């Protein structure tokens, strides 16, 4: 149905699930508020003191109190995000702007209330919460008139219990009977039939992998080539040969033999 709701999502900040996060495609910075960090029990010593002005679209300036880096986990993708820390009261717990969107290679749509980005399992769709977005708008109107911090009333707390993101279990499988150290990592949770097919395929093409420098004798010039950035019309100049002294020559010869 038609709406004018902003895009508000829930994400996992480090090991804390945080709600009321505004996706702002017009913001050139990522911002997080001091109250949010306190509710997250975020260590104060990790906040780097950095005071600088932050200008809004109306020209009004607000001073930051520092910067902080927090990892964000979503759909198997982890990005360490730099936030400007704000002390002013706000409706949202954090604001993610173009730096996070570009790092995720994400496309946000307020009309469709979602953010799409590439993930290990394919294109992932992060859905927005319209109920929270509308509650934020109502409380923002109250904040403008009352000039005080507002708390959104909902059944769940804005910041929920800490939880660790799920970790994939990887097992190392040898794919070369001659050299047991030649191993690859495979997801342990894969179906046994699919896992066996993958292992057989890798063993069949084990010579395709480059296990050492000797396995890479060269690259076909049509794939990649290197050339010096010089003017071809210039005449090459041959430098005069320089002979090494009797003390340096043996050391150089020994080093060349070692490299060969």
N, C-alpha and C positions, 0 to 999 in steps of 0.2 A: 504494500500500500504506500501511497505518497508520504514522504516524511522529510524533515530537515534536521535529522539527528546527526550529531558528530560521531566519529568512529572511536569507540572506547572498548578496550580489550583487557584481558587478564593474561599475565605472563609470569614466568618463573625467573625471579631475580636471584641469582646465586642459588640458594636452597630455600628461598621464601617465595610463595605464590602471592603476587601482588595484583590487586584489581584496580579499577579506575585509572587506567593508563590511556591517555589521549594520544591518538595517532594524528599528528599535525603536519601535513604536507607543506605548509607554509613556514615552518620553523626551521631555521638554519642551525639550531643547536638542540641537544637533548638536555632536558631539565628534570631535576628531582628535588623534592622539598625536604627540609630538615625534619619535619614531623614524620615523614615517611621513613627516613633513615632511623629515627629513634624507635619507631614501631617495629622495624626490621631487626633491632638490636645490632645495627651495623657499627663496627668499631670506629670510634671517633679519630683514632690515630691514622686511619686509612684515608681520611679526608684531607686533601692537600689544600692548604690555605692559598687562595687565589682570588683576590677581589678585583672585579672588573664590571663595567656597566653593561646591562643587557637592555636593548632598546626594542620596544614594541612597535606595532604598526601605526600607533597614534603618536609616536615620538617620545612617549614617556619612558624614562630610564629607571631600571631597578638594579641594585647592586647585588652581585653574587657574593657568597661567603666562602666559596671554595670549589674544588673539582674532585670528582671521585670516579673510579672505574669499577664497574659491576658487570659480571658475566650474565648474559641473558640466554636461557635455553628455551627452544621451541622447535618441535617436530624434528628432533635429532640434530638441530643446528645450534651451535654455540658461538656467540659473538661477545667479546668484551667491549662494553660501551662506555664512553666517557660522558659523564653528566656534569652539568653546572648545578651546584647546590644553591637553592634559594631558601630564604628564611620567611618570605612573605606567605600569608595564609592563602590557600588555594583549594579548589574543589577536587582537583585530580591529585593522585599520588605521584605521578610522573608524566612527562611529556616526551614522546619520541618523535623527532623531526627527521629531516632529510638525511642526516648522517647515518642513522640506523637503517632507514629505508634503502639507502644506496649500498650500505654494507651487506644487507640481506638480498640485494637485487630484487626488491619487493615492489609490487604495484598495489597501491591502496585505492579503494573506491568507497567513498562515504555513501553513495547512492545504493550500492550493493551490500554495504556494511560488512566488508571483509578486506583482508590483505592476503595477496597471493605471492609466493616466493618459491624458488627451487629448493628442494630438500632431498636427502638421500633416497627417500621412497617416491620421488616424483614431485610434481607441483603440489604444494600444501596450501590449504585455504584456512586462514585464521579468521574466525567469525567475531564480529563485534557484538556487544551487549547493548541493545537498544533501551532496555529498561534502566540500566545504569546511566546511559547517556542522557536520557530524559530527566532522571533524578539529578544529575549533575547540572543540567541547565536550570532546573527549578531552584536548586540551592545557590547557583551562581547569581541568580537574580536577587536572592535574599542577601547574599554576601555583599552585593553592590550597595544595598540600602542600609544594612546593619553594620557593614565594615568590620565583620568579625568572622572567625573561622566557623564553617558549618560542617556537620558530620552527616553523612548520608545514612539514613535509616534503612537497613535491609536485614534479611534473615541471616546473612553470612557476614563475617567481619571483613573489612577492607583488606586486611592482610591476614592470611590464614596460617595454619600451623606449618612449620618448616618441614620440607620433604626433599629428599635427594632425587635428582632426575634419573630416569631409568638408564642403565648402562648396558650396552651390548656385550655379549660374551663371545670372545674370539678365540678360536683354537688354531694352533699351528699344525699344518699338515705337510708332510714331506711328499714332494711330487717327482723326485728323482731317486731311483733305486741305487744309482752309483754314488751320488753325493747326498747323504742324509741331511746335511745342513741346509740344503736348498728347500726352503719351506715357504708356504704362503698362509695368510690368515683367512679363515672362513668362519662365517657366523655359525655359532654352535646351535642356534635355535632353528636352523633350516631343516626342512623335511629331509629325511634320510635318503629318499630316492633322488631328490634334487641335488643334495650334497654329493652323492656318489657320482652323478652325471658331471658335476662341475670338476670333481677331482680327476676323473678319467679324462676329461677334456684338457685340463691343465697338464697332466702327465703326457698326453699325446703331443702337446705343443711346448714341452719343457725347453726345447732348444731355441724357442722364440725369445725367451727372457735373457736379459743381459745380467749375468751373475757376477761378472768381474769386468775390469777394464779391457782385458784381452778379448772379451766377447763383443767389443764395440770397435772393430778395426777402422770404421769410417762411416760416413753418411753420404748417401747418394746426393750429388750436387743439385738435382732438381727438387730435393726435399729441403735442404738448407745449405747455404754456402757462406763463406766469409771472404771479405775483400777489404783492402786498405782504402781509407777515405782520402785518396790523393788525386791530383790532376794527372790524367794519363798523358797529357802533352808535355809534361816536364821530363827532362832528361835524367835518368837514374844516375846517382853519384855513388861511386864505390869508395868506401872509407879505407884509409890506409890500415894495413894489417898491424896489429899491436902484439908484440911478443911478450910473454910473461917471463918473469925472472926465474932463476933456478929453484927458488924456494916455493913459489906459488904454482909452478907448472905441475909438479907431482900431485899436489892437493887437488887441483882442478881435474887432472886425469882420473884420479881415484873417484871423485864425485861423479864424473861422467860415466865411468864404468858401473858405479852403484846404481845410477838412474837407469842405465840400459838393462 
